[in-house]
């Protein structure tokens, strides 16, 4: 058995949860944030039998596509009265996935 920890952008979460549930994957959602833009993310904990890991990863990959977006950042090196936003292209979306071995599993 494996524990898949998938960190996904909230924008991708609804579709991913629907597709995982349709395929009988059980999951627990944890709200999280972080990264360059501090955009809302969610962390899914998904318990998966060894033979279904690839199936689960395929669903995550299909639903959580990386995309680029322009962002305005403030140049904090400038004096306070002359902050000038400038566009920066960043990659958002996608998923960060960790797969851990589960030594023991209980469901009560």
Secondary structure, DSSP 8 states (H G I E B T S, - for coil): -EEEEEEEEHHHHHHHHHHHHHTT--EEEEEEEETTTTEEEEEEEEEE-GGGHHHHHHHHHHH--EEEEEEEEE-TTS-GGG--EEEEEEEEE-EEEEEEE-S-----
